[in-house]
Amino acid sequence: MRLLALPVTLIVIAVLIYLLVVLARGGRPASRREVAGQARWETDTVMENGWTLIVVRKVAPGPNGPVELTRQTVRAIPDDDPAWDERYREGMLEARNRVSTLEIESN
C-alpha cells in the first residue's frame, strides 16, 4: 500500500499544479478567449491627425463588444483636401468592394 501512496500523491500534486497554471492563464489563449462568435469584414472610417482613413476591418463579437482582428487601410485622405467628398465616396466604394471580395474568400 505504501508503494502506491507516493505515485498517487505525486499525481495529485501534478494535477493541482496544472489546474493552477490553467486558471492563471485564463483557460485559453487571449485571442480565442476574446472572440465569442463568427468574424466578419466591415468598412470603417477613422479620423486621426488631420487625415481621414477608410479602412476594412475583420471583427468578431466579444464579451465586451466587437474585437478587431485585423485592419487594412484602403485610402488616406487629408482633411483639408478640396476634393475630400469625391475621394471619400470613391474610397468607400473601393472598401465595400474589398469587403465583398474578402467575405467570398473567407467562405
C-alpha positions as CSV (number, residue, x, y, z in Angstrom):
1,M,0.0,0.0,0.0
2,R,2.9,2.4,0.8
3,L,4.3,1.7,-2.6
4,L,1.2,3.2,-4.3
5,A,0.9,6.2,-1.9
6,L,3.9,8.1,-3.3
7,P,2.9,7.9,-7.0
8,V,-0.7,8.8,-6.2
9,T,0.5,11.8,-4.1
10,L,2.8,12.9,-7.0
11,I,-0.1,12.6,-9.5
12,V,-2.4,14.7,-7.3
13,I,0.2,17.4,-6.8
14,A,0.9,17.5,-10.6
15,V,-2.9,17.8,-11.3
16,L,-3.2,20.7,-8.8
17,I,-0.2,22.5,-10.3
18,Y,-1.7,22.1,-13.8
19,L,-5.1,23.4,-12.7
20,L,-3.4,26.4,-11.1
21,V,-1.5,27.2,-14.3
22,V,-4.7,26.9,-16.4
23,L,-6.6,29.2,-14.0
24,A,-3.8,31.7,-14.0
25,R,-3.7,31.8,-17.8
26,G,-7.5,32.0,-18.1
27,G,-8.0,28.6,-19.7
28,R,-7.4,29.6,-23.3
29,P,-5.1,31.9,-25.3
30,A,-6.2,35.6,-25.1
31,S,-7.3,35.8,-28.8
32,R,-9.6,32.8,-28.5
33,R,-10.9,34.0,-25.1
34,E,-11.9,37.4,-26.5
35,V,-13.7,36.1,-29.7
36,A,-17.1,34.7,-29.0
37,G,-18.6,34.4,-32.5
38,Q,-18.2,34.4,-36.2
39,A,-15.8,37.0,-37.6
40,R,-16.9,39.3,-40.4
41,W,-15.4,42.1,-42.6
42,E,-16.7,45.6,-42.4
43,T,-15.9,49.1,-43.6
44,D,-15.0,51.9,-41.2
45,T,-13.8,55.5,-41.2
46,V,-11.1,56.7,-38.8
47,M,-10.2,60.3,-38.3
48,E,-6.7,61.0,-36.9
49,N,-4.0,63.6,-37.1
50,G,-5.6,65.6,-39.9
51,W,-6.3,62.5,-42.0
52,T,-9.4,60.5,-42.8
53,L,-8.6,56.8,-43.1
54,I,-11.0,54.5,-44.9
55,V,-10.4,51.0,-43.6
56,V,-11.6,47.5,-43.9
57,R,-11.6,45.6,-40.6
58,K,-12.2,42.0,-39.6
59,V,-14.2,42.0,-36.4
60,A,-15.7,39.3,-34.2
61,P,-18.2,39.7,-31.4
62,G,-16.6,39.6,-28.0
63,P,-17.9,39.6,-24.4
64,N,-17.2,43.4,-24.1
65,G,-18.1,44.4,-27.7
66,P,-16.5,43.8,-31.1
67,V,-12.9,42.7,-31.2
68,E,-10.8,43.9,-34.2
69,L,-8.8,41.0,-35.6
70,T,-7.1,42.8,-38.5
71,R,-7.3,46.0,-40.4
72,Q,-6.5,47.2,-44.0
73,T,-6.3,50.8,-44.9
74,V,-8.0,51.4,-48.3
75,R,-7.4,55.1,-48.6
76,A,-6.0,58.0,-46.6
77,I,-7.4,61.5,-47.4
78,P,-6.1,64.7,-45.9
79,D,-8.9,66.6,-44.1
80,D,-8.1,69.8,-46.0
81,D,-8.3,68.2,-49.4
82,P,-10.6,70.3,-51.7
83,A,-11.9,67.1,-53.3
84,W,-12.5,65.3,-50.0
85,D,-16.1,64.4,-50.7
86,E,-15.4,62.8,-54.0
87,R,-12.3,60.9,-52.8
88,Y,-14.3,59.7,-49.7
89,R,-17.1,58.3,-51.9
90,E,-14.6,56.6,-54.2
91,G,-12.7,55.2,-51.2
92,M,-15.9,53.9,-49.6
93,L,-16.9,52.2,-52.9
94,E,-13.5,50.6,-53.1
95,A,-13.7,49.5,-49.4
96,R,-17.2,47.9,-50.0
97,N,-15.9,46.1,-53.0
98,R,-12.9,44.8,-50.9
99,V,-15.3,43.6,-48.1
100,S,-17.3,41.7,-50.7
101,T,-14.1,40.0,-52.1
102,L,-12.8,39.2,-48.6
103,E,-16.1,37.7,-47.5
104,I,-16.2,35.5,-50.6
105,E,-12.6,34.4,-50.0
106,S,-13.3,33.7,-46.3
107,N,-16.1,31.2,-47.0
